[in-house]
Amino acid sequence: MVSKGGVKVLKGEVAFFHDVKKYGFIQPEDADEDEDDLFFHISDVDGEEIQEGDDVEFETEESEDGPKAANVEVL
C-alpha cells in the first residue's frame, strides 16, 4: 500500500476483464484468500487500455454493491 496525498493507493492484478462489456475485477496484492476481488469499470481506468494480468494501482470507494476499485492505473 502506498499513500499519495493522504489517499491509500493499493496494488493488485487484473484477474478478469470483459472486453465487450468493459468491466472487470482486480485481485488486491495483499488480499486474503477469502476476500473478494474488487469490481471496476473501464470509466474507472486512467486511459483506455487494460487487460487480464495487468499490474495496477488503485484506490477503493464504496458503491451500492460494496467496495469497488477507483482511479485504476496500469503499471
C-alpha positions in Angstrom: 0.0 0.0 0.0 1.3 3.4 -1.0 -0.1 6.8 0.2 -0.4 9.6 -2.4 -1.6 12.9 -0.9 -3.2 11.1 2.0 -5.1 8.7 -0.1 -4.4 4.9 0.2 -3.3 3.5 -3.1 -3.3 -0.3 -3.4 -1.6 -2.6 -5.8 -3.1 -5.6 -7.5 -3.6 -7.6 -10.7 -6.5 -7.6 -13.1 -8.0 -11.1 -12.6 -10.7 -10.7 -15.2 -11.7 -8.2 -17.8 -14.7 -8.4 -20.2 -13.7 -6.6 -23.4 -17.2 -6.2 -24.7 -19.0 -5.0 -21.5 -15.9 -3.1 -20.3 -15.8 -4.2 -16.7 -13.6 -6.4 -14.7 -12.2 -7.5 -11.3 -8.9 -6.7 -9.5 -7.3 -9.1 -7.1 -5.6 -6.9 -4.5 -1.9 -7.7 -3.8 -2.3 -8.3 -0.1 -5.8 -9.9 -0.1 -6.7 -12.9 2.0 -7.9 -16.0 0.2 -11.5 -15.3 1.4 -11.6 -11.7 0.3 -13.5 -10.8 -2.9 -11.8 -9.3 -5.9 -12.8 -5.6 -6.5 -15.1 -4.6 -9.4 -14.1 -1.9 -11.8 -15.5 -0.4 -15.0 -13.4 1.0 -17.8 -14.5 4.5 -16.8 -12.5 4.0 -13.6 -9.3 3.4 -15.6 -6.8 6.1 -16.3 -6.5 5.5 -20.1 -8.4 3.1 -22.3 -6.0 0.1 -22.3 -6.3 -2.7 -19.7 -6.3 -6.4 -19.9 -6.2 -9.5 -17.7 -2.9 -10.0 -16.0 -2.0 -6.3 -15.9 -0.5 -5.0 -12.7 -2.4 -1.9 -11.4 -2.5 0.7 -8.7 -5.9 1.8 -7.5 -8.0 3.3 -4.7 -11.1 1.9 -3.3 -14.5 3.6 -2.8 -17.9 2.4 -1.6 -20.7 1.7 -4.1 -24.3 0.5 -3.7 -22.9 -3.1 -4.1 -19.9 -2.7 -1.7 -16.3 -1.6 -2.2 -15.0 -1.2 -5.8 -11.8 -0.1 -7.4 -11.4 3.6 -8.5 -8.7 5.6 -10.2 -7.2 2.5 -11.7 -3.7 3.0 -13.2 -1.9 0.3 -15.2 1.7 0.0 -14.2 
